[in-house]
Amino acid sequence: MIAALAAGFSTLALAQAPAPVKGDATRGADKTRMCEGCHGVPGFRTAFPEVYSVPRLGGQHPEYIAKALSEYKSGERSHPSMRSIAASLSDQDMADLAAYYGQSTVTAQK
């Protein structure tokens, strides 16, 4: 009986898990303006709320970028600027930006 219950719960969890959103790099390229002000400047550091080195986005794994944006949006990550930006992004926006920045190391440094 316990095995049957466990199987039922695992099936329920799988059925409710959202399908991953497929990103489109071309659409992502049109959404980079909010990113370039910090991430497009080599060696840039923010000073609020603490001195923070801004990472380069080009060449990062798309899954990492999408997960990081999702974590900023949910509050799991706490940088105030990134939380505000991520709050305005849909899951599709995040996937598109991740696809764009994940395609090469050159794209972040226009």
LUMMARPA-250454 format. One record per residue: residue number from 1; x, y, z of N, C-alpha, C, O in turn. Coordinates in steps of 0.1 Angstrom, whole numbers, always signed. Atoms other than C-alpha are relative to their C-alpha. Layout:
<atoms>
{atom NUM, {X, Y, Z}, {X, Y, Z}, {X, Y, Z}, {X, Y, Z}}
...
</atoms>
This chain:
<atoms>
{atom 1, {+8, -12, +0}, {+0, +0, +0}, {+9, +13, +0}, {+6, +22, -7}}
{atom 2, {-9, -11, +0}, {+28, +24, +8}, {+7, +2, -13}, {+8, +14, -18}}
{atom 3, {-6, -2, +13}, {+45, +17, -25}, {-10, +6, -10}, {-6, +14, -18}}
{atom 4, {+10, -5, +9}, {+12, +24, -43}, {-2, +15, +2}, {-3, +23, -7}}
{atom 5, {+1, -14, -3}, {+9, +57, -25}, {+12, +8, -5}, {+10, +19, -11}}
{atom 6, {-12, -7, +5}, {+45, +67, -33}, {+0, +1, -15}, {+3, +12, -20}}
{atom 7, {+0, +0, +14}, {+40, +58, -69}, {-11, +11, -5}, {-8, +18, -14}}
{atom 8, {+10, -9, +3}, {+8, +79, -70}, {+5, +15, +2}, {+2, +23, -6}}
{atom 9, {-5, -14, -3}, {+25, +110, -54}, {+11, +3, -11}, {+12, +15, -15}}
{atom 10, {-10, -3, +10}, {+55, +107, -78}, {-6, +3, -14}, {-1, +12, -21}}
{atom 11, {+7, -3, +13}, {+32, +106, -108}, {-7, +13, +1}, {-7, +21, -9}}
{atom 12, {+6, -13, -1}, {+13, +136, -95}, {+10, +11, -1}, {+7, +21, -8}}
{atom 13, {-11, -10, +1}, {+45, +156, -90}, {+5, +1, -14}, {+7, +13, -19}}
{atom 14, {-4, -1, +14}, {+56, +148, -125}, {-10, +6, -9}, {-7, +14, -18}}
{atom 15, {+11, -6, +8}, {+22, +157, -140}, {-1, +15, +2}, {-5, +22, -7}}
{atom 16, {+1, -14, -3}, {+23, +191, -123}, {+13, +8, -4}, {+12, +20, -4}}
{atom 17, {-12, -7, +3}, {+59, +200, -132}, {-1, +7, -14}, {-5, +0, -24}}
{atom 18, {+1, -7, +13}, {+59, +227, -159}, {+11, -5, -10}, {+22, -8, -6}}
{atom 19, {-10, +4, +11}, {+76, +218, -192}, {+10, +12, -1}, {+6, +23, +0}}
{atom 20, {-10, -10, +2}, {+108, +237, -197}, {-3, +9, -12}, {-8, +4, -22}}
{atom 21, {+2, -9, +11}, {+105, +268, -218}, {+12, +0, -9}, {+23, +2, -5}}
{atom 22, {-11, +0, +10}, {+126, +267, -250}, {+3, +14, -4}, {-6, +22, -8}}
{atom 23, {-4, -14, +3}, {+145, +299, -255}, {+4, +2, -15}, {+7, -8, -22}}
{atom 24, {-3, -4, +13}, {+150, +317, -288}, {+10, +11, +0}, {+8, +22, +5}}
{atom 25, {-11, -10, -1}, {+183, +335, -292}, {-3, +13, -8}, {+2, +24, -4}}
{atom 26, {+3, -12, +8}, {+170, +359, -319}, {-9, +9, +8}, {-7, +21, +9}}
{atom 27, {+9, -8, -8}, {+142, +370, -296}, {+8, +6, +12}, {+6, +17, +17}}
{atom 28, {-8, -4, -11}, {+167, +372, -267}, {+9, +12, -3}, {+11, +21, +5}}
{atom 29, {-8, -11, +4}, {+189, +396, -287}, {-8, +13, +1}, {-2, +24, +4}}
{atom 30, {+8, -12, -1}, {+160, +420, -287}, {-3, +4, +14}, {-9, +15, +17}}
{atom 31, {+3, -3, -14}, {+157, +419, -249}, {+12, +3, +9}, {+11, +3, +21}}
{atom 32, {-13, -1, -7}, {+193, +426, -239}, {+2, +14, +6}, {+12, +16, +13}}
{atom 33, {-3, -14, -4}, {+190, +464, -233}, {+2, +2, +15}, {+10, +9, +20}}
{atom 34, {-1, -1, -14}, {+184, +460, -196}, {+12, -7, +6}, {+16, -4, +17}}
{atom 35, {-12, +7, -5}, {+214, +437, -193}, {+13, +7, -3}, {+23, +7, +5}}
{atom 36, {-12, -6, +5}, {+240, +456, -213}, {+6, +11, +9}, {+18, +13, +9}}
{atom 37, {-5, -11, -8}, {+242, +486, -189}, {+10, -4, +10}, {+19, +4, +14}}
{atom 38, {-10, +5, -10}, {+261, +464, -164}, {+8, -11, -6}, {+20, -11, -5}}
{atom 39, {-7, +12, +4}, {+269, +431, -180}, {+8, +2, -13}, {+16, -6, -17}}
{atom 40, {-7, -3, +12}, {+282, +447, -212}, {+12, +8, +2}, {+19, +12, -8}}
{atom 41, {-12, -8, -3}, {+309, +467, -195}, {+11, -9, +7}, {+9, -13, +18}}
{atom 42, {-10, +8, -6}, {+341, +447, -190}, {+5, +5, +13}, {+9, +17, +14}}
{atom 43, {-6, -3, -13}, {+353, +447, -153}, {-10, +9, +8}, {-5, +14, +18}}
{atom 44, {+10, -8, -8}, {+321, +466, -141}, {-3, -5, +13}, {-4, -18, +15}}
{atom 45, {+4, +3, -14}, {+313, +466, -104}, {-11, +9, +4}, {-11, +21, +1}}
{atom 46, {+11, -9, -6}, {+282, +478, -87}, {+5, +3, +15}, {+13, -4, +20}}
{atom 47, {-4, -4, -14}, {+285, +495, -53}, {-12, -1, +10}, {-11, +2, +21}}
{atom 48, {+12, +1, -9}, {+250, +488, -39}, {-6, -14, -1}, {-8, -19, -13}}
{atom 49, {-2, -4, -14}, {+243, +471, -16}, {+14, -2, +5}, {+17, +1, +16}}
{atom 50, {-14, +2, -4}, {+279, +461, -15}, {+8, -1, -14}, {+2, -2, -24}}
{atom 51, {-8, +0, +12}, {+308, +461, -40}, {-2, -15, -6}, {+1, -24, +1}}
{atom 52, {+3, +13, +6}, {+299, +433, -64}, {+5, +0, -15}, {+1, +9, -23}}
{atom 53, {-5, +2, +14}, {+317, +422, -96}, {-11, -5, -9}, {-17, -16, -6}}
{atom 54, {+11, +4, +9}, {+292, +420, -124}, {+6, -11, -10}, {+16, -8, -17}}
{atom 55, {-5, +10, +9}, {+297, +387, -143}, {-3, +2, -15}, {-13, +8, -18}}
{atom 56, {+2, +0, +14}, {+301, +384, -180}, {-11, -10, -4}, {-10, -21, +2}}
{atom 57, {+10, +10, +3}, {+271, +367, -195}, {+3, -9, -13}, {-1, -20, -13}}
{atom 58, {-3, +8, +13}, {+283, +356, -230}, {+7, -12, +3}, {+18, -12, +10}}
{atom 59, {-7, +13, -1}, {+292, +320, -231}, {-4, -8, +12}, {+0, -20, +14}}
{atom 60, {+5, +8, -12}, {+274, +310, -198}, {-9, -10, -5}, {-15, -9, -16}}
{atom 61, {+10, +10, +3}, {+253, +279, -199}, {-14, +6, +1}, {-17, +12, +11}}
{atom 62, {+13, -5, -1}, {+218, +288, -208}, {-8, -4, +12}, {-16, +4, +17}}
{atom 63, {+7, +5, -12}, {+204, +266, -180}, {+4, +8, +12}, {-5, +11, +21}}
{atom 64, {-5, -7, -11}, {+225, +285, -155}, {-6, +14, +0}, {-11, +19, +10}}
{atom 65, {+6, -13, +0}, {+213, +319, -167}, {-15, +0, +3}, {-19, +8, +11}}
{atom 66, {+14, +1, -3}, {+177, +309, -167}, {-3, -3, +14}, {-12, +3, +20}}
{atom 67, {+2, +3, -15}, {+180, +294, -132}, {+3, +12, +9}, {-4, +15, +18}}
{atom 68, {-4, -12, -8}, {+198, +325, -119}, {-11, +11, +0}, {-15, +16, +10}}
{atom 69, {+11, -10, +2}, {+171, +348, -133}, {-12, -4, +8}, {-19, +4, +15}}
{atom 70, {+11, +5, -8}, {+144, +326, -118}, {+2, +2, +15}, {-8, +5, +22}}
{atom 71, {-3, -2, -15}, {+161, +327, -84}, {+0, +14, +4}, {-4, +17, +15}}
{atom 72, {+1, -14, -3}, {+164, +365, -85}, {-15, +4, +1}, {-19, +11, +10}}
{atom 73, {+14, -3, +0}, {+127, +367, -94}, {-7, -5, +12}, {-16, +1, +18}}
{atom 74, {+6, +6, -11}, {+117, +344, -66}, {+5, +5, +14}, {-1, +3, +24}}
{atom 75, {-6, -5, -12}, {+139, +361, -40}, {+11, -9, +6}, {+17, -6, +16}}
{atom 76, {-11, +9, -5}, {+163, +331, -35}, {+14, +7, -1}, {+22, +5, +7}}
{atom 77, {-13, -8, +2}, {+191, +354, -48}, {-4, +15, +4}, {-16, +19, +1}}
{atom 78, {+5, -13, -6}, {+191, +389, -32}, {+6, +13, -6}, {+3, +23, +0}}
{atom 79, {-5, -13, +5}, {+209, +415, -54}, {-12, +8, -4}, {-20, +4, -13}}
{atom 80, {+12, -8, +2}, {+183, +443, -54}, {-3, +4, -15}, {-14, +3, -20}}
{atom 81, {+2, -4, +14}, {+189, +455, -90}, {-5, -12, -8}, {-14, -11, -17}}
{atom 82, {+4, +12, +8}, {+187, +419, -104}, {-14, -5, +4}, {-21, -10, -4}}
{atom 83, {+13, +4, -4}, {+156, +412, -83}, {-11, +8, -7}, {-21, +3, -12}}
{atom 84, {+10, -9, +7}, {+138, +442, -99}, {-1, -3, -14}, {-11, -4, -20}}
{atom 85, {+0, +3, +14}, {+149, +433, -134}, {-7, -13, -2}, {-16, -15, -11}}
{atom 86, {+6, +14, +2}, {+140, +396, -130}, {-15, +0, +2}, {-22, -8, -4}}
{atom 87, {+14, -1, -3}, {+106, +405, -116}, {-8, +4, -12}, {-20, +1, -13}}
{atom 88, {+7, -5, +12}, {+97, +421, -149}, {+1, -10, -12}, {-6, -8, -22}}
{atom 89, {-2, +10, +10}, {+107, +390, -169}, {-10, -12, +1}, {-13, -17, +12}}
{atom 90, {+8, +12, +0}, {+84, +362, -180}, {+10, -12, -1}, {+22, -10, -4}}
{atom 91, {-9, +12, +2}, {+97, +326, -182}, {+5, +0, -14}, {+17, -5, -16}}
{atom 92, {-5, +0, +14}, {+99, +330, -220}, {+11, +10, -1}, {+21, +7, -8}}
{atom 93, {-11, -10, +1}, {+120, +362, -216}, {+13, -6, +6}, {+23, -4, +0}}
{atom 94, {-12, +6, -6}, {+144, +344, -193}, {+6, -11, -9}, {+18, -11, -11}}
{atom 95, {-5, +11, +9}, {+147, +314, -217}, {+6, +7, -12}, {+16, +2, -17}}
{atom 96, {-5, -7, +12}, {+152, +338, -246}, {+14, +6, +3}, {+23, +5, -5}}
{atom 97, {-12, -7, -4}, {+179, +358, -228}, {+11, -11, +2}, {+23, -9, -2}}
{atom 98, {-10, +11, -2}, {+196, +325, -217}, {+5, -5, -13}, {+17, -8, -14}}
{atom 99, {-4, +6, +13}, {+196, +312, -253}, {+9, +10, -7}, {+19, +6, -13}}
{atom 100, {-9, -10, +7}, {+211, +345, -266}, {+14, +0, +7}, {+24, -1, +0}}
{atom 101, {-13, -1, -6}, {+239, +348, -240}, {+7, -13, +0}, {+20, -13, +1}}
{atom 102, {-7, +13, +1}, {+246, +311, -241}, {+6, -4, -13}, {+14, -14, -14}}
{atom 103, {-4, +4, +14}, {+253, +310, -278}, {+15, +3, -3}, {+21, -4, -11}}
{atom 104, {-14, -2, +3}, {+288, +325, -277}, {+6, +9, +11}, {-1, +15, +19}}
{atom 105, {-7, -9, -10}, {+314, +344, -256}, {+0, +14, -5}, {+4, +23, +3}}
{atom 106, {-1, -13, +6}, {+312, +374, -279}, {-12, +9, +3}, {-11, +21, +4}}
{atom 107, {+12, -8, +0}, {+276, +384, -275}, {-2, +9, +12}, {-9, +19, +10}}
{atom 108, {+2, -9, -11}, {+278, +400, -241}, {+8, +12, -1}, {+5, +22, +6}}
{atom 109, {-9, -12, +1}, {+305, +424, -251}, {-1, +7, -13}, {+8, +8, -20}}
{atom 110, {+3, -7, +13}, {+289, +443, -280}, {+8, +13, +0}, {+7, +20, -10}}
</atoms>
